[in-house]
Amino acid sequence: MSNDRIFERSKIRVRFKNEDFDFLFQWALGYGVYGGLTHGELFAIAARIEDGNPDSWVMHFCRAGDRLRQTAEQLLASGKKRSAGETYLKAFCAYRFGCQFLSVKDGRFVPGVSTFKACFRAALKQLELPCEAIEVPFADKHLPGYWLKVDDSPQPRPTLIVIGGGDSYCEDLYFFAGAAARARGYQALMVDLPGQGDTPLNGLYFRIEPESTVKAIVDWASTWPEFDLKRLAMIGFSGGGFFATRAAAYEKRIKALIADAITFDMGALLDAELPAVVRQGPSGLGNALIKIASSVNKVVQVSMEKFCWQGGVATPLEFLELARRGQVDVSLIDCPVLCLVGEGDPPDALRQHRVAFEQLRSPRKAQRIFTIDEGADAHCQINNFPLLHQVAFDWLNDILN
């Protein structure tokens, strides 16, 4: 296993030699378009971080979060609500990215997640965005999320269900698609599926059959007067590319699907990123090799612990076995589909993009491979959200309108 990355997600490095650090740094830069930390703030934080050291990353991002949260509180106390909201949103980003490399076994993890969620909700309130925190009933529990509306009127509008991946929280989905959706006249329903965000704290773990979860979301939303069932679309990012693709194959109320990247075999995608001796050898040997790699690269250790926590399993190879059961026949999808992928995505993601597009039977299917020259090659186009949103929503407008 490579000592400087978990998965291949970008061809270009911006700041750090450690590829996972650099990808997350690019991800954080992407949020600046919609009110996240600016490039100046992020490079100032990065200048203090020891490359490849998760403890250093967590410390300096969370220190920035502390400073920004205190500033937001001072602004609010002096009556500057707009500035306070903007600063709370920056504090959210600092804490959220700081917690990314914080072990789920660390006593600071749960309070850290609670803090960045509180900052996000404070930002929504002070910025007076028409967005409310929601809880979707599911399996005698609930799925946390947000419903971001265009305005406060009860007028039915097209709705976009936004599904994230293994590393995302429902708050992230505001930046991935929510803010852009609202600017284009769409409501955004941004929900954590089981295993995503902090749902494992509530006993909800990754499911390889997400269609029941998406059905629960659609059932819940259909009771609202603002919901237009005839104009319902779904977009999935990263692992959400599999969740959304699988759900669209069975949930026929979805009228359009955008998959970034479209994935029909989650196990094959993960298998391709692990060495053969780990994939094919005895489970004890495979787990031992992963443990050795983790001892060399603490980023690997933190990530592997999080995968196991999200999957409700004890070892990385148990997680891999879970993922290997995650498959979908894309020929079952009959709604329009837009397949997106970046040149910097893993080779197997590009392969699955090509195969899936060929196998789709929908008469209204389209694809786009974002390139390095466009500055959009990275996984989920985190390095060029505006271009991603232009492509996605221009296509969606043609389909739904």
FENCORKA-V539139 format. One record per helix or strand of 2 or more residues. SS is the DSSP state (2 for helix, 1 for strand). FROM is the first residue (numbers start at 1). LEN is the number of residues. If there is no record, write none. Layout:
# FENCORKA-V539139
((SS | FROM | LEN) (SS | FROM | LEN))
This chain:
# FENCORKA-V539139
((2 | 19 | 16) (2 | 39 | 8) (2 | 54 | 24) (2 | 81 | 19) (2 | 108 | 19) (1 | 131 | 8) (1 | 141 | 8) (1 | 157 | 7) (2 | 173 | 11) (1 | 187 | 5) (2 | 199 | 4) (2 | 211 | 11) (1 | 227 | 11) (2 | 239 | 12) (1 | 256 | 5) (2 | 266 | 6) (2 | 276 | 5) (2 | 283 | 14) (2 | 298 | 14) (2 | 316 | 9) (2 | 330 | 3) (1 | 336 | 7) (2 | 347 | 13) (1 | 365 | 6) (2 | 379 | 3) (2 | 385 | 16))
